[in-house]
Amino acid sequence: MSVKETMTGKLTSAFAPSFLNVIDESHQHHGHGGWREGGETHFRVQIAASALDGMTRVNQHRAINDVLADELADRVHALAIEVRRSDAG
């Protein structure tokens, strides 16, 4: 299973999002720190989930980072997070 698929599954299980887009942006970082052959090192997560509504931005990011802790400790070098209100999708 790819890192993207693993991340998508974990975020779906944890937050039941109304919108989720996990984007591998590794190709944009070729030759930069943390980049590895084969990609799957730099990601952007766009998510809307009622479970994240009402949290501060810091707490939203902490919650997402906690769910993806294994990936962030191993393969993923960088993660950009965009949280949307769940009613805005």
ZISUL-V380868 format. One record per helix or strand of 3 or more residues. SS is the DSSP state (a for helix, b for strand). FROM is the first residue (numbers start at 1). TO is the last residue. Records with the same first field share a line. If there is no record, write none. Layout:
BEGIN
SS=FROM-TO  FROM-TO
END
This chain:
BEGIN
a=3-15  26-29  57-67  69-73
b=19-24  42-48  78-84
END
